[in-house]
């Protein structure tokens, strides 16, 4: 079932389970935050996000082209600054399928439907290969620049698939393909292949892995 949600397009791909800190300074998104704060039940303070394919997060025209699969975010923390801006934290919940983007009178809105995650039994060999590949990638990164990650990987297959997708230092289009993967098995196979490609790049030219994405430390807490 489709519903209308406030929308906050971003220049990054967000995965379920991710904590997303945002500095909100543009007028329309300040209005979005004020709208969410007016909702009585904190569990209903939700908005949607999709990654921007072309364009910008801010400005008169905003996002020119966006991907159609994104996430529902729940607002969890708000700090109001003296200059009227906000620093917020939101947690990504379910995936969404965007059907229509609307400018809205005060802030962008979108007609979207929540995507139900299919439950699948992930084969053991898929799980083992994904874990082993990430472990090898983490070791290679540690040798180059110190360990950019903290904590241990989750055991739950679905959470593992989302965690590895969030951690993988990949271009936006490939991260989007992970978000759009049909289920955990497909997602784990894809992230394993993509991380294997990154490992090959590190072995050939150690200075050229996509390390800039790894600048954000990760912790399972």
C-alpha positions in Angstrom: 0.0 0.0 0.0 1.4 3.4 -1.0 1.5 6.4 1.3 2.7 10.0 1.2 5.9 10.7 3.2 8.0 13.7 3.7 11.2 13.2 1.6 14.8 14.1 2.2 16.9 13.0 -0.8 20.6 12.5 0.0 23.8 12.2 -2.0 24.4 8.7 -0.5 22.7 5.3 -0.3 21.2 4.5 3.1 20.7 0.9 4.2 18.2 -0.5 6.8 19.8 -0.4 10.3 22.0 2.5 9.5 22.2 5.5 11.8 22.2 8.7 9.7 23.4 12.0 11.2 22.3 15.1 9.3 23.0 18.8 9.6 19.8 20.5 8.4 20.2 24.1 7.3 18.0 24.6 4.2 14.6 26.2 4.9 12.5 23.4 3.4 14.2 20.7 5.4 14.0 22.8 8.6 10.3 22.8 8.0 10.4 19.1 7.5 12.1 18.6 10.9 9.6 21.0 12.6 6.7 19.0 11.0 8.2 15.7 12.3 8.6 17.2 15.8 4.9 18.1 15.8 4.0 14.5 15.5 2.9 13.3 19.0 4.1 9.6 18.8 7.9 9.4 18.2 7.4 6.1 16.4 5.5 8.0 13.7 8.2 10.7 13.1 9.2 9.1 9.9 10.3 10.4 6.5 11.8 8.8 3.3 15.1 9.1 1.6 16.4 8.1 -1.8 19.8 8.6 -3.2 20.3 11.4 -5.7 21.4 10.2 -9.1 21.9 13.6 -10.6 21.6 17.1 -9.0 22.1 18.3 -5.4 20.5 18.1 -2.0 20.2 21.8 -1.7 19.4 24.8 -3.8 16.4 26.2 -5.7 16.0 23.1 -7.9 17.1 20.4 -5.4 17.4 16.9 -6.6 17.1 16.6 -10.4 17.1 12.8 -10.6 16.7 10.3 -7.8 16.8 6.5 -7.5 13.4 4.9 -6.9 14.4 2.5 -4.1 15.3 4.1 -0.8 14.6 3.8 2.9 12.1 4.9 5.5 13.9 6.8 8.3 12.7 7.4 11.8 13.8 10.6 13.5 15.4 9.7 16.9 17.5 12.7 18.0 17.1 16.5 17.4 19.3 19.3 18.5 18.2 22.8 17.6 21.0 25.3 17.1 21.0 29.0 17.9 21.1 29.9 14.2 17.9 27.9 13.5 19.6 24.9 12.0 19.2 21.4 13.3 21.5 18.5 13.9 19.5 15.3 13.8 19.9 11.6 13.9 17.6 9.2 12.1 17.6 5.4 11.9 16.8 3.6 8.7 14.0 1.1 8.9 12.3 -0.5 5.9 13.2 -0.1 2.3 10.7 1.9 0.2 9.8 2.1 -3.5 9.2 5.7 -4.6 6.4 6.0 -7.0 6.2 9.8 -7.3 8.2 12.7 -6.0 6.3 15.9 -5.3 7.6 19.4 -4.5 5.1 20.0 -1.7 4.1 23.4 -0.3 6.7 23.4 2.5 9.0 20.4 1.9 9.4 17.6 -0.6 7.0 14.7 -0.4 6.8 11.4 -2.1 4.3 8.7 -2.8 6.0 5.5 -1.7 5.3 1.9 -0.7 7.2 -0.1 1.9 9.0 -3.1 0.3 8.5 -6.3 2.3 11.7 -8.2 2.8 11.4 -11.8 1.7 12.5 -14.4 4.3 15.0 -16.8 2.8 17.3 -19.5 4.1 20.7 -18.3 3.2 23.1 -21.2 2.3 25.9 -21.7 4.7 28.5 -21.4 2.0 27.2 -18.0 1.0 27.5 -16.8 4.6 31.0 -18.2 5.0 32.3 -16.7 1.8 30.8 -13.3 2.6 32.4 -13.3 6.1 35.7 -14.6 4.8 35.9 -12.0 2.0 35.1 -9.1 4.3 37.7 -10.4 6.8 40.3 -10.5 4.1 39.3 -7.0 2.9 39.5 -5.6 6.4 43.0 -7.1 6.9 44.1 -5.5 3.7 42.7 -2.1 4.7 44.3 -2.4 8.1 47.7 -3.0 6.6 47.3 0.1 4.4 45.9 2.6 6.9 44.9 1.0 10.1 41.7 -0.8 10.9 38.8 1.5 9.8 36.2 -0.6 11.4 35.3 -1.7 15.0 33.2 -4.4 16.4 32.3 -7.8 15.1 29.9 -8.8 12.3 26.4 -9.8 13.2 25.4 -13.5 12.9 21.8 -12.9 11.6 22.0 -13.3 7.8 19.7 -10.4 7.0 21.5 -8.0 9.3 24.9 -9.3 8.0 23.8 -8.6 4.4 22.8 -5.0 5.3 26.0 -4.5 7.4 28.4 -5.6 4.7 26.5 -3.5 2.2 26.8 -0.4 4.4 30.5 -1.1 5.0 31.6 -1.8 1.4 33.6 1.1 -0.1 31.8 1.2 -3.4 30.6 3.8 -5.9 27.0 4.9 -5.5 25.6 2.9 -8.4 27.0 -0.4 -6.9 25.7 0.5 -3.4 22.3 1.2 -4.9 22.4 -2.3 -6.6 23.0 -3.8 -3.1 20.0 -1.9 -1.7 17.8 -3.1 -4.6 18.9 -6.8 -4.4 15.9 -9.0 -4.0 16.9 -10.8 -0.8 19.7 -11.5 1.7 21.2 -14.3 -0.4 21.4 -12.2 -3.6 22.8 -9.3 -1.5 25.5 -11.3 0.1 26.6 -12.9 -3.2 26.8 -9.5 -4.8 28.7 -7.8 -1.9 31.1 -10.7 -1.9 31.8 -10.3 -5.6 32.2 -6.5 -5.2 34.6 -6.8 -2.2 36.6 -9.4 -4.1 37.0 -6.9 -6.9 38.2 -4.3 -4.4 40.8 -6.8 -3.0 42.1 -7.5 -6.5 42.5 -3.7 -6.9 44.4 -3.4 -3.7 46.7 -6.3 -4.6 47.5 -4.7 -8.0 47.9 -1.1 -7.0 47.8 -0.8 -3.2 47.2 3.0 -3.3 44.0 2.7 -5.3 41.3 0.9 -3.4 38.1 2.9 -2.8 39.3 3.7 0.7 37.5 7.1 0.9 34.2 5.4 1.9 36.0 3.6 4.7 36.7 7.0 6.4 33.5 6.5 8.3 34.1 4.1 11.2 31.5 1.5 11.9 30.3 -0.1 15.1 27.5 -2.6 15.5 26.3 -0.7 18.6 
